[in-house]
Amino acid sequence: MKCLECHQDLARLDNGHLADCCGLTLQEYAIRHHLPLDILIDQDRLNLQESVNHYPRVATSDNPLARAYLTGLSLAGKVCRAPGLSFIEGDVKRLELLLWCLQGLEAFGFKYRQEYFYADHSHRVIARNRLKTRSDNVEFLQDHIDLDAPNLLDTLAVLVAFNGELHTNYLFIPLADTEICASLLQKMHQQYRVTFKSLEACARSQGALMRTETERDTREFLSLIKDRLASMPGCEARFYLDGPRATVVKELLFDSAHFITDYPGKCSNLHGGRYSIKVKVADRIDPATGFVLDYGYLKAVVEQLIISQLDHQSLNYVGAELAWRSSTELLSIFIWEQLIEYLPGLTELQIHETARSYCRYTGPSLAEFQIQGPSPLLTHFKAPELGRSPLRVKFIESSG
Ligand SMILES: [Zn+2]
């Protein structure tokens, strides 16, 4: 096989050769030369089980910084503990970040491995980039995570580097463990005066999802960890710099019935139909993920917050907001006000009531919504002052 980097003829191309020749891993070489891994990886290198004996047993390390990094990775759900060997998995696009972590984690006996598996479900060879160590070297992680430990900012910086996503000036951080979320939010508020909130319909597999409450919280928090993130490969571009933008759109369907009050036509009758909702989010493309937003997240948020609430319901009875008039216009506002917390890059909703009748709506930004609150168009029948005007005397008199 000829190495496409140095043009040498080789009996077999492996990471040993590539390390000397160009410094790429086999996976990066495969991507650079757009080759399937299947033709680069021989059978004997697939699905290997490594022995614990390849890893040194280290005395519980007295290295608070390494401990802080490992805690951050654990909060991020990146530490996979198994009998024998444990590992931390990273993305190929963020290989430098993984290797940066390794500098500290060598204190716990970690070594870098690129491992190759035949993935039955995708019918191809896939690679995994892992930092691995003996499980008994990281036994202490099984205890509860100590948020009072020194170097908490180092822990948080690593958590952000691996799991953080910046969406329209709000920082989103998925957490592996729901239990730790409340105490972490409290700690951030007390110690750093930065407010995060937990988004309940978290939608991302398991665990919790937290988001900075306001744009100011994002600025404050990112400035607190700026020096740390600046030292981590790729993080400055993700959290402090601009980049190309795009709009992603997800369309979902639901079936509902409704009627229109005080309307001189057929729509005053209860009738049903299939609605289509197109949710558009405009934002910067995250250089680490190549996405504006994961479509899976977008779909799950709309399903959990909106579709589950409206599908196979009479829209007029879903809430007081829609009870008087469940028009596409008011429905748009109703949906916008629920989605904006989860999708601060929301730029437009398009709701089709029929194939040929639809409404396009752009509502307030999350920052504006936080100041203005819900639209008075939706709250008229909920407002406490309704029924308190002096004219209601007439109503009371007439009602005898
Ligand atoms: Zn070469």
Residues whose N, C-alpha, C, O or C-beta is under 5 A from the ligand:
A	BS01	ZN	C3 E5 C6 C21
